[in-house]
Structure formats: structure tokens, C-alpha cells
């Protein structure tokens, strides 16, 4: 069996690969955002159904009758569609940083609403992360596209909801397969609209399939396998590696540049969030 550290690295690399693959497809206009989202979700549904079905047959009828399932499916679809449109406007590293910052901020914010009381060190970390985020998106010559940033924030909030609602899952792999399958009608609709608009390049279809089946489907399967083996704080912190890996992928594969603003903002945001997670304290 592979080591825990190797599986963690593999899963986080899959998270980062979603950003890289999206930019490879959407940044080159090889496919439009609607078609990319549709193919990604459908490919993920097929891969996850195959993986989950190896353990037991899926009971889709029961899943459809579960209200919480529709919430997670809707948040998954919301994440996927806003993620795709955002990456038509953002560089790989910037998009990944905004996405994962928003996810962690959403989950930390929910914890605060539920009664968590961070200590002074954690509050300092939150303040540093917030300052770094404000610096990243503030107007300027190298600021990210405002609409792209807003869309990626929406994607991050959707993924935070998805994660929070699904946290108590007893069968995370099967539940994730259900979530992807329930997005299939909307995914098919997006694909039809996309095909009416223009036929995608085969390379764009390939990137979308790779994102859905490998980076999302197989990547999530590895992540769910390793989650019981690591602490919640470790799981949160290691996800902060994804923007770094994504930025490196953008530089190596697409010749993107890493601005000083992105470097400074990344240090403040990732360091601040890591401190907030490590030093967070509950009341009582």
C-alpha cells in the first residue's frame, strides 16, 4: 500500500491539476466554459460510478430522495460552472489561490458561526490572510480580472458548502458518485448549448475528460481514502499546497509569469490560513 504522504501528495496534485487542465483548455480557447464543465462533470460521474460500484451497487433511487444530496449536487455544479468561467479570465496560480483561500475562509467562517473561538495567534493569522487577499485583488496593473476573481470566489464558496454538507458522509466515495451523477442532466444541457455554439477542439475535450475522470474522479477517490488517516487540520493545511503546485504548472506548461504581487499575497494568505488552522481554539 502506498504511504500516507504519497497519497496526500497525489490527491493534492490532482486538485492543482484541475486548475492547470482548465487553463490549458480554456486559456487557449480549445473549448468554451460550458462545454468544458459539462464534459468534466460527466467524465467524473462515469469514473466515480465505476470506482464506487466496485464495492457495492449504487442505489440512485434512494439518493434522489435525500434532500441533502440535492444541496451537495447543486453546490458541486455551482463550483464547476463558476470555476470554468473564471479560468477564462485568470492565470492558473491566481485562480487556484483565490479558490482555495475562499474554501478555507468559508469553512473557518462557518466554524466561527458555530461557536469556535480562535485565540490571538489564530486571529493574527486570519488578519494576515485577509490582508493578503485584499492586496491580491486590489486594483492595479497586475491585479486579477475582477469578474474572474468574483467567479472564483463563488466557486470557492460553493466548494466550501459542498465540503461542509458532505463532511459527515459514511460512504464518501459512493456519495460523491451520487453527487456527480445528479449533475448529469445539467451537464448534458451545458454540453448541448456548447455544441450549438461551436464544436470544441479534440484537445479541449481531452483536457476536460482528464479533469473529470482523473484529477476529479480518481483524485477525489485517493483523497477520501487518505482522509481517515490524517487529522482535520493536516487535511486543511495540505490543501494549501495546491495553489503552489498549480502556479508551477502554469509556469512550466503555459509560460505564465508569477508576479511579485502573487508571491507576496501567497505568503500572507497561505501562511495566515495555516496559522489560523493550527492555532484555532474552540470555546469551552
N, C-alpha and C positions, 0 to 999 in steps of 0.2 A: 504493500500500500504506500502511495506517495506520502512524503512528510507533510505535516500541517502547514509549515512555512511555504512549501512549494505549492500546495493547493491554494493558499491565500494569495500568493503572487499570481498564480494562474487566473484566479477569479477576478482580481483587481485589474489585471491586464485585459481581461475581457471587457470590464467596464470602460476602460480607456479606449479599447478598440472600437467600441460603439461610436465614440466621438471621431476617431480617425476615419473610420469607414464612412460615416456621414459626410465628412468634409471631402473625402475622395470622390464620393458620388455627387454631392450637391454643389460643392465648390467648383467643380468642373462642368456643371450643368449636364451631366450624363443622364440624369433623371430628375424629375421635379419632386418637390417635397411630398405631395400627396401620394404619388406612386411609390416613392421610397418607403413611406410609412406603411402603406398597405401591404407591400411585399414583405417588409420586415416583420410585421405582426403575424402575417400568415405563415411565414417560414418558421417563426418562433413557435407558433401554435402546433405546427406539424412536428417539429423537433421535440418539444416538451411532451406532446401526447405520446410520442414513441418512447421517450425515456420513462415517463410515468407509467405507461402501460406495461412496461416490463415487470413491474411489481404487482400491479393489480389492475383489472379493467376499470376504466373511468366511468363514473356514474354521472353523466352530464345532466340527466333529468333532475336529479337531486340538487345539483349545483345551481341550476337555473332557478330553482325555488328558494334559494338562500339570498335574502336581501343584501347581506354584507358582500356577497360575491359580486353583485352589480356595482357596488361602490368601488371595489378594488378594480374591476374591469374598466369602469369609467375613468378612474384615475390613471390606470395604465394607458388607456387610449389618449387621455389628455396629455400625459407626459410625452408619448411617442409623437403626436402630431405637432405639438409646440416645439419639441426638440428638433424635428426635421426642418421646420420653417426657420427656426433660429439659426441653424447651421448653414443656411443660405447667406447669412449676414455676418457671422462671427468666425474668427480663426479657431483652430482646434483647441489650443490651450486655454484661450479666454473663455470659450464656451464651456469647457469642462470645469474650469474654476468656478464660474458663475453657477453652474448646475450643482456641483457637489457642495458649494458653500450654502446654497439655498436649501438643499436637502437637510444638511446638518442644522442650519438655523431653524428650519421648520420643526424638526424633531426636538431640538433644545427648547424652542418656544413652547411647544406642546407640553414638555416636561415641566416648564415653569408654571403654566396654567394649571397643571395637575398637582402642584404643590411643592415641586423641587425648589430648594433654596440654595443657590450657589454661594460658595464662600468668596472672600475678597479676591483670591487669586483667580478663581474661575471668572469672576466679573471683569477682572482686568483682561483676561483672555478674550472674553466676549466683546469688550470695548475695542480691543486691538483688531479683532476680526471685522467688526463693523466699520472701523475707520479705514481698514484696508479695502473693504468692499466699496465704500463711498469714494475712496481715491480711485479705484479701478474704473468705476462707471461715471465719474465726474467729467464734464465736458472738456474737450481738448483735442489736439490734432491726432493723438493716438488713442483716444477713448473708443471703446467698442460701440458699434452701431446701437443707438438707443432702442430701436424696435427689436433688434436681435437680442439685446440684453433683457428686455421685458419678456419676450417669449421664452427665453431660457429660465428666467425666474419662475414663470408659470410652469415650465416643465419640472423644475426642482420642487416646487410646492406640490405638484401632482404626485411626484415620486415619493415625497415625504408622507402624503396621505396614504398612498399605496403601501408603504412600509409600515406605518403605524397601524392601519386596519388589519394588515396581514401578519402582524408580529406574533399573535397567539396561535398561529396555524399549527395543527398537529401533524399535518401532512403537507409541508411546504411545496414539494415538487409537484404533487398532484394538484394542489390549489393553484399554483402558478400556471399549470397547464390549462386549468379551467378558465382562469382569467384571460389568458391569451385566446383561447377558443371563443370565449364570449365576445371578444372584439372582432371576430372574423366577419360578421355582416358589415360593420362599418369599414373594416379594412378592404373588403371587396368593393364597397361603394367608392372608396377613395381610388382604388385601382381602376375602376371603370371610368371615373371622371378624368383620371390622369391619361388613360388611353385615348379618350375622346379629344384631349388637348394635344397630345403628341405621343409618339412611340418612343419609349426610353431606349437608350443605347444598351446593348447587352452587358457592357462593363458596369453600367449603373445598376442593372438588375442583379448582377453578380455581387456587387458590394452590399446591396440590400439583403440578399439571401444570406450572405456571410454574417451580416449584423444580426439578423433574426435567428438563424439556426445555430450559429457558433458563438458569437460574442454574447448574445442574449440567452438563447436556449441552453446550450452546453455550459456557458459561463455561469448562468444562474444555478444550474444543477450542481456545479462544483461548489459554488458559494453556499448553497443550502446544506451540502454535505459537511462543510468545514465549520459552519456557524456554531453547532453544538460543542465544538472542540475549543473555542476561544471565548473570551469574555466579551460582554457587550461593548465596553469601552475600547477594547482592542479592535473589534469589528468596525466601530465607527472611525477610529483613527486610521486604520489601514486603507479605508476607502479614500482618504485624503491623498494617497499616493496616485490615484487615478488621474487627476489633472496634470501632475508632473509627467507621468508616462504619456499621456495624450499630447502634451506640448512637445515632448521629444519626438513623438511620431509625426506631428505636423511639420517639425523642422526637417526631419530626415526624409520623409516621403513626399512632402509638398513644397519644401523650400520656404516655409513660413519663418518669419523673424520673431524673436522674442524681445519685446520692448522692455526698457527699464521699468516702465510703469507696471507691466505684468509681473516682473520679478519681485519688485518691492511689495506689490499688492499680494502676491502669492505668499511671501514670507509672513506678512502680517496676518493674512486670513488663515492660512493653514496652521501656522504656529498658534494663533489665538484660539482657533477651534480645538486644536489638540489639547491646549492647556485647559480650556473650559470643560472638555470631556473628562480629562484625568482628575481635575480637582472639583468637579461638581459634587455638591453635597445635598442630601435630602433633609427636609425639616424633620425634627422629632428625634 
